[in-house]
Amino acid sequence: MKLKPVVVTKAFVLALQFIMVGFFIAFALILPTVLGWWVDKKVAWGFPVFSIVGLGLGILIMVYGVIAMIKPFLDEAQKQTKDLLDKYK
């Protein structure tokens, strides 16, 4: 049985990159929040200070990471738009 080579298209790579953005968002929010929750359980205060700090830190990490991941797509779209407008001037 002969195996066929796998053809990876640009659309497939783009789809995987956007799936990775989704996983990054989930993990960037969940991990610091769960860590803060764990510290709150160990400290046993009445107010979940570390959970809130963890969630805030996760939001900051998420925003920075998503901007860094999406920036190449936005730059490419801007370049294509500029090239298209220059073509029809």
N, CA, C and O atoms as a GROMACS GRO file, in nm:
protein
  356
    1MET      N    1   0.085  -0.118   0.000
    1MET     CA    2   0.000   0.000   0.000
    1MET      C    3   0.089   0.125   0.000
    1MET      O    4   0.174   0.142   0.088
    2LYS      N    5   0.069   0.209  -0.098
    2LYS     CA    6   0.149   0.329  -0.112
    2LYS      C    7   0.074   0.447  -0.050
    2LYS      O    8  -0.044   0.470  -0.080
    3LEU      N    9   0.142   0.521   0.034
    3LEU     CA   10   0.081   0.637   0.098
    3LEU      C   11   0.092   0.759   0.009
    3LEU      O   12   0.195   0.782  -0.055
    4LYS      N   13  -0.014   0.837   0.005
    4LYS     CA   14  -0.012   0.961  -0.072
    4LYS      C   15   0.048   1.072   0.013
    4LYS      O   16   0.028   1.074   0.135
    5PRO      N   17   0.119   1.164  -0.049
    5PRO     CA   18   0.174   1.276   0.029
    5PRO      C   19   0.061   1.368   0.075
    5PRO      O   20  -0.040   1.385   0.006
    6VAL      N   21   0.080   1.426   0.190
    6VAL     CA   22  -0.018   1.518   0.246
    6VAL      C   23   0.006   1.656   0.186
    6VAL      O   24   0.117   1.708   0.190
    7VAL      N   25  -0.099   1.714   0.131
    7VAL     CA   26  -0.091   1.848   0.073
    7VAL      C   27  -0.148   1.945   0.175
    7VAL      O   28  -0.265   1.937   0.212
    8VAL      N   29  -0.065   2.036   0.218
    8VAL     CA   30  -0.108   2.136   0.314
    8VAL      C   31  -0.129   2.267   0.239
    8VAL      O   32  -0.035   2.324   0.184
    9THR      N   33  -0.254   2.312   0.237
    9THR     CA   34  -0.286   2.435   0.166
    9THR      C   35  -0.274   2.556   0.259
    9THR      O   36  -0.266   2.541   0.381
   10LYS      N   37  -0.272   2.673   0.199
   10LYS     CA   38  -0.263   2.796   0.278
   10LYS      C   39  -0.389   2.813   0.364
   10LYS      O   40  -0.380   2.862   0.477
   11ALA      N   41  -0.503   2.773   0.311
   11ALA     CA   42  -0.627   2.785   0.388
   11ALA      C   43  -0.623   2.695   0.511
   11ALA      O   44  -0.672   2.733   0.618
   12PHE      N   45  -0.565   2.576   0.497
   12PHE     CA   46  -0.554   2.484   0.611
   12PHE      C   47  -0.464   2.542   0.718
   12PHE      O   48  -0.494   2.533   0.837
   13VAL      N   49  -0.353   2.602   0.678
   13VAL     CA   50  -0.261   2.664   0.773
   13VAL      C   51  -0.328   2.782   0.844
   13VAL      O   52  -0.313   2.798   0.965
   14LEU      N   53  -0.403   2.863   0.770
   14LEU     CA   54  -0.474   2.976   0.831
   14LEU      C   55  -0.577   2.927   0.932
   14LEU      O   56  -0.592   2.985   1.039
   15ALA      N   57  -0.649   2.821   0.896
   15ALA     CA   58  -0.749   2.765   0.988
   15ALA      C   59  -0.682   2.717   1.116
   15ALA      O   60  -0.734   2.742   1.225
   16LEU      N   61  -0.570   2.649   1.104
   16LEU     CA   62  -0.499   2.603   1.223
   16LEU      C   63  -0.450   2.719   1.309
   16LEU      O   64  -0.451   2.711   1.432
   17GLN      N   65  -0.406   2.826   1.245
   17GLN     CA   66  -0.360   2.942   1.321
   17GLN      C   67  -0.475   3.006   1.398
   17GLN      O   68  -0.456   3.048   1.512
   18PHE      N   69  -0.592   3.012   1.339
   18PHE     CA   70  -0.706   3.069   1.411
   18PHE      C   71  -0.756   2.976   1.521
   18PHE      O   72  -0.804   3.023   1.624
   19ILE      N   73  -0.744   2.846   1.501
   19ILE     CA   74  -0.778   2.752   1.608
   19ILE      C   75  -0.682   2.771   1.725
   19ILE      O   76  -0.723   2.766   1.841
   20MET      N   77  -0.555   2.793   1.695
   20MET     CA   78  -0.456   2.817   1.800
   20MET      C   79  -0.486   2.945   1.878
   20MET      O   80  -0.462   2.951   1.998
   21VAL      N   81  -0.539   3.045   1.810
   21VAL     CA   82  -0.579   3.168   1.879
   21VAL      C   83  -0.689   3.137   1.980
   21VAL      O   84  -0.687   3.187   2.092
   22GLY      N   85  -0.784   3.054   1.940
   22GLY     CA   86  -0.892   3.015   2.031
   22GLY      C   87  -0.840   2.940   2.152
   22GLY      O   88  -0.882   2.968   2.264
   23PHE      N   89  -0.749   2.845   2.131
   23PHE     CA   90  -0.690   2.772   2.244
   23PHE      C   91  -0.609   2.866   2.332
   23PHE      O   92  -0.611   2.852   2.455
   24PHE      N   93  -0.538   2.961   2.272
   24PHE     CA   94  -0.459   3.056   2.350
   24PHE      C   95  -0.550   3.139   2.440
   24PHE      O   96  -0.518   3.162   2.557
   25ILE      N   97  -0.663   3.185   2.386
   25ILE     CA   98  -0.757   3.263   2.465
   25ILE      C   99  -0.806   3.182   2.584
   25ILE      O  100  -0.808   3.232   2.697
   26ALA      N  101  -0.845   3.058   2.559
   26ALA     CA  102  -0.896   2.974   2.667
   26ALA      C  103  -0.791   2.952   2.776
   26ALA      O  104  -0.819   2.971   2.894
   27PHE      N  105  -0.672   2.912   2.736
   27PHE     CA  106  -0.568   2.882   2.835
   27PHE      C  107  -0.517   3.007   2.905
   27PHE      O  108  -0.481   3.002   3.022
   28ALA      N  109  -0.512   3.120   2.834
   28ALA     CA  110  -0.465   3.244   2.895
   28ALA      C  111  -0.562   3.292   3.003
   28ALA      O  112  -0.520   3.359   3.097
   29LEU      N  113  -0.688   3.259   2.990
   29LEU     CA  114  -0.785   3.297   3.093
   29LEU      C  115  -0.796   3.192   3.203
   29LEU      O  116  -0.809   3.227   3.321
   30ILE      N  117  -0.792   3.065   3.166
   30ILE     CA  118  -0.816   2.959   3.264
   30ILE      C  119  -0.697   2.939   3.358
   30ILE      O  120  -0.716   2.931   3.480
   31LEU      N  121  -0.576   2.931   3.305
   31LEU     CA  122  -0.461   2.896   3.390
   31LEU      C  123  -0.435   2.996   3.503
   31LEU      O  124  -0.423   2.953   3.617
   32PRO      N  125  -0.425   3.127   3.477
   32PRO     CA  126  -0.401   3.219   3.590
   32PRO      C  127  -0.518   3.223   3.689
   32PRO      O  128  -0.497   3.241   3.809
   33THR      N  129  -0.641   3.206   3.638
   33THR     CA  130  -0.757   3.208   3.727
   33THR      C  131  -0.758   3.087   3.819
   33THR      O  132  -0.785   3.099   3.938
   34VAL      N  133  -0.729   2.969   3.763
   34VAL     CA  134  -0.724   2.848   3.846
   34VAL      C  135  -0.609   2.855   3.945
   34VAL      O  136  -0.624   2.812   4.060
   35LEU      N  137  -0.496   2.908   3.903
   35LEU     CA  138  -0.384   2.926   3.996
   35LEU      C  139  -0.423   3.021   4.110
   35LEU      O  140  -0.390   2.995   4.226
   36GLY      N  141  -0.491   3.129   4.078
   36GLY     CA  142  -0.539   3.221   4.181
   36GLY      C  143  -0.640   3.156   4.273
   36GLY      O  144  -0.639   3.180   4.394
   37TRP      N  145  -0.728   3.075   4.217
   37TRP     CA  146  -0.826   3.002   4.298
   37TRP      C  147  -0.756   2.907   4.394
   37TRP      O  148  -0.795   2.895   4.510
   38TRP      N  149  -0.651   2.838   4.345
   38TRP     CA  150  -0.576   2.745   4.428
   38TRP      C  151  -0.508   2.819   4.544
   38TRP      O  152  -0.510   2.771   4.657
   39VAL      N  153  -0.449   2.935   4.514
   39VAL     CA  154  -0.385   3.014   4.620
   39VAL      C  155  -0.491   3.062   4.719
   39VAL      O  156  -0.465   3.064   4.840
   40ASP      N  157  -0.609   3.102   4.672
   40ASP     CA  158  -0.716   3.144   4.762
   40ASP      C  159  -0.757   3.031   4.855
   40ASP      O  160  -0.785   3.055   4.973
   41LYS      N  161  -0.762   2.908   4.805
   41LYS     CA  162  -0.797   2.793   4.889
   41LYS      C  163  -0.691   2.768   4.996
   41LYS      O  164  -0.723   2.730   5.108
   42LYS      N  165  -0.564   2.791   4.961
   42LYS     CA  166  -0.455   2.771   5.057
   42LYS      C  167  -0.453   2.881   5.163
   42LYS      O  168  -0.428   2.854   5.280
   43VAL      N  169  -0.481   3.004   5.122
   43VAL     CA  170  -0.478   3.117   5.215
   43VAL      C  171  -0.605   3.120   5.299
   43VAL      O  172  -0.600   3.159   5.416
   44ALA      N  173  -0.717   3.080   5.242
   44ALA     CA  174  -0.847   3.071   5.311
   44ALA      C  175  -0.898   3.206   5.361
   44ALA      O  176  -0.948   3.216   5.473
   45TRP      N  177  -0.885   3.309   5.277
   45TRP     CA  178  -0.947   3.437   5.308
   45TRP      C  179  -1.093   3.431   5.267
   45TRP      O  180  -1.134   3.340   5.194
   46GLY      N  181  -1.170   3.524   5.313
   46GLY     CA  182  -1.312   3.526   5.280
   46GLY      C  183  -1.341   3.579   5.141
   46GLY      O  184  -1.445   3.549   5.084
   47PHE      N  185  -1.249   3.658   5.085
   47PHE     CA  186  -1.270   3.720   4.954
   47PHE      C  187  -1.168   3.663   4.854
   47PHE      O  188  -1.051   3.651   4.888
   48PRO      N  189  -1.210   3.628   4.735
   48PRO     CA  190  -1.119   3.563   4.639
   48PRO      C  191  -1.025   3.662   4.568
   48PRO      O  192  -1.037   3.685   4.448
   49VAL      N  193  -0.933   3.718   4.642
   49VAL     CA  194  -0.842   3.820   4.590
   49VAL      C  195  -0.754   3.763   4.479
   49VAL      O  196  -0.742   3.823   4.372
   50PHE      N  197  -0.693   3.649   4.503
   50PHE     CA  198  -0.598   3.594   4.407
   50PHE      C  199  -0.668   3.543   4.281
   50PHE      O  200  -0.610   3.545   4.172
   51SER      N  201  -0.792   3.497   4.295
   51SER     CA  202  -0.867   3.456   4.176
   51SER      C  203  -0.894   3.575   4.085
   51SER      O  204  -0.882   3.566   3.963
   52ILE      N  205  -0.929   3.687   4.145
   52ILE     CA  206  -0.956   3.809   4.068
   52ILE      C  207  -0.827   3.862   4.006
   52ILE      O  208  -0.827   3.905   3.890
   53VAL      N  209  -0.718   3.860   4.081
   53VAL     CA  210  -0.589   3.902   4.027
   53VAL      C  211  -0.548   3.809   3.913
   53VAL      O  212  -0.498   3.855   3.810
   54GLY      N  213  -0.568   3.679   3.931
   54GLY     CA  214  -0.535   3.583   3.826
   54GLY      C  215  -0.617   3.606   3.700
   54GLY      O  216  -0.565   3.598   3.589
   55LEU      N  217  -0.746   3.634   3.717
   55LEU     CA  218  -0.831   3.662   3.602
   55LEU      C  219  -0.786   3.789   3.531
   55LEU      O  220  -0.782   3.794   3.408
   56GLY      N  221  -0.754   3.892   3.609
   56GLY     CA  222  -0.705   4.017   3.548
   56GLY      C  223  -0.575   3.996   3.472
   56GLY      O  224  -0.557   4.048   3.362
   57LEU      N  225  -0.484   3.921   3.532
   57LEU     CA  226  -0.358   3.890   3.465
   57LEU      C  227  -0.382   3.807   3.338
   57LEU      O  228  -0.318   3.830   3.236
   58GLY      N  229  -0.475   3.713   3.346
   58GLY     CA  230  -0.509   3.633   3.229
   58GLY      C  231  -0.567   3.718   3.117
   58GLY      O  232  -0.537   3.695   3.000
   59ILE      N  233  -0.648   3.816   3.151
   59ILE     CA  234  -0.705   3.905   3.049
   59ILE      C  235  -0.595   3.987   2.982
   59ILE      O  236  -0.596   4.004   2.860
   60LEU      N  237  -0.501   4.037   3.061
   60LEU     CA  238  -0.390   4.113   3.003
   60LEU      C  239  -0.305   4.025   2.911
   60LEU      O  240  -0.269   4.068   2.801
   61ILE      N  241  -0.274   3.905   2.954
   61ILE     CA  242  -0.196   3.812   2.872
   61ILE      C  243  -0.272   3.780   2.744
   61ILE      O  244  -0.214   3.776   2.635
   62MET      N  245  -0.403   3.758   2.756
   62MET     CA  246  -0.485   3.722   2.641
   62MET      C  247  -0.488   3.835   2.538
   62MET      O  248  -0.469   3.812   2.419
   63VAL      N  249  -0.511   3.956   2.583
   63VAL     CA  250  -0.519   4.070   2.491
   63VAL      C  251  -0.386   4.090   2.418
   63VAL      O  252  -0.384   4.107   2.297
   64TYR      N  253  -0.277   4.088   2.492
   64TYR     CA  254  -0.145   4.105   2.431
   64TYR      C  255  -0.116   3.993   2.331
   64TYR      O  256  -0.068   4.019   2.220
   65GLY      N  257  -0.144   3.870   2.370
   65GLY     CA  258  -0.116   3.756   2.283
   65GLY      C  259  -0.200   3.754   2.157
   65GLY      O  260  -0.151   3.724   2.049
   66VAL      N  261  -0.328   3.787   2.171
   66VAL     CA  262  -0.416   3.788   2.054
   66VAL      C  263  -0.375   3.898   1.957
   66VAL      O  264  -0.375   3.878   1.835
   67ILE      N  265  -0.340   4.013   2.010
   67ILE     CA  266  -0.294   4.122   1.922
   67ILE      C  267  -0.167   4.078   1.849
   67ILE      O  268  -0.154   4.103   1.729
   68ALA      N  269  -0.075   4.014   1.920
   68ALA     CA  270   0.049   3.968   1.856
   68ALA      C  271   0.022   3.861   1.751
   68ALA      O  272   0.091   3.856   1.649
   69MET      N  273  -0.077   3.774   1.775
   69MET     CA  274  -0.108   3.667   1.679
   69MET      C  275  -0.184   3.718   1.557
   69MET      O  276  -0.164   3.667   1.447
   70ILE      N  277  -0.269   3.817   1.576
   70ILE     CA  278  -0.355   3.865   1.467
   70ILE      C  279  -0.285   3.973   1.384
   70ILE      O  280  -0.323   3.995   1.268
   71LYS      N  281  -0.184   4.039   1.439
   71LYS     CA  282  -0.116   4.148   1.369
   71LYS      C  283  -0.065   4.109   1.230
   71LYS      O  284  -0.083   4.187   1.136
   72PRO      N  285  -0.002   3.992   1.211
   72PRO     CA  286   0.042   3.958   1.074
   72PRO      C  287  -0.073   3.948   0.974
   72PRO      O  288  -0.057   3.984   0.858
   73PHE      N  289  -0.189   3.899   1.018
   73PHE     CA  290  -0.305   3.892   0.929
   73PHE      C  291  -0.353   4.031   0.891
   73PHE      O  292  -0.387   4.056   0.775
   74LEU      N  293  -0.357   4.120   0.989
   74LEU     CA  294  -0.401   4.256   0.961
   74LEU      C  295  -0.303   4.329   0.870
   74LEU      O  296  -0.344   4.403   0.780
   75ASP      N  297  -0.173   4.309   0.891
   75ASP     CA  298  -0.072   4.371   0.805
   75ASP      C  299  -0.085   4.320   0.662
   75ASP      O  300  -0.074   4.398   0.567
   76GLU      N  301  -0.106   4.190   0.645
   76GLU     CA  302  -0.121   4.132   0.511
   76GLU      C  303  -0.247   4.186   0.442
   76GLU      O  304  -0.244   4.217   0.323
   77ALA      N  305  -0.357   4.196   0.517
   77ALA     CA  306  -0.480   4.249   0.459
   77ALA      C  307  -0.463   4.395   0.419
   77ALA      O  308  -0.514   4.437   0.314
   78GLN      N  309  -0.394   4.471   0.501
   78GLN     CA  310  -0.370   4.612   0.468
   78GLN      C  311  -0.283   4.624   0.343
   78GLN      O  312  -0.308   4.709   0.259
   79LYS      N  313  -0.181   4.538   0.331
   79LYS     CA  314  -0.094   4.540   0.215
   79LYS      C  315  -0.172   4.503   0.088
   79LYS      O  316  -0.155   4.567  -0.016
   80GLN      N  317  -0.256   4.401   0.096
   80GLN     CA  318  -0.335   4.361  -0.019
   80GLN      C  319  -0.434   4.469  -0.060
   80GLN      O  320  -0.455   4.492  -0.178
   81THR      N  321  -0.494   4.536   0.038
   81THR     CA  322  -0.587   4.644   0.009
   81THR      C  323  -0.515   4.760  -0.058
   81THR      O  324  -0.565   4.818  -0.155
   82LYS      N  325  -0.397   4.793  -0.008
   82LYS     CA  326  -0.318   4.901  -0.068
   82LYS      C  327  -0.279   4.866  -0.211
   82LYS      O  328  -0.289   4.950  -0.301
   83ASP      N  329  -0.235   4.742  -0.233
   83ASP     CA  330  -0.198   4.699  -0.368
   83ASP      C  331  -0.317   4.704  -0.462
   83ASP      O  332  -0.304   4.743  -0.578
   84LEU      N  333  -0.433   4.664  -0.414
   84LEU     CA  334  -0.554   4.665  -0.496
   84LEU      C  335  -0.595   4.807  -0.531
   84LEU      O  336  -0.633   4.835  -0.644
   85LEU      N  337  -0.586   4.898  -0.434
   85LEU     CA  338  -0.622   5.038  -0.462
   85LEU      C  339  -0.522   5.102  -0.558
   85LEU      O  340  -0.561   5.180  -0.645
   86ASP      N  341  -0.394   5.068  -0.542
   86ASP     CA  342  -0.293   5.121  -0.635
   86ASP      C  343  -0.314   5.069  -0.777
   86ASP      O  344  -0.286   5.140  -0.874
   87LYS      N  345  -0.363   4.949  -0.788
   87LYS     CA  346  -0.385   4.888  -0.919
   87LYS      C  347  -0.494   4.960  -0.997
   87LYS      O  348  -0.485   4.972  -1.119
   88TYR      N  349  -0.597   5.010  -0.928
   88TYR     CA  350  -0.709   5.073  -0.995
   88TYR      C  351  -0.705   5.224  -0.992
   88TYR      O  352  -0.806   5.289  -1.019
   89LYS      N  353  -0.593   5.284  -0.959
   89LYS     CA  354  -0.580   5.430  -0.963
   89LYS      C  355  -0.554   5.477  -1.102
   89LYS      O  356  -0.540   5.597  -1.124
   0.00000   0.00000   0.00000
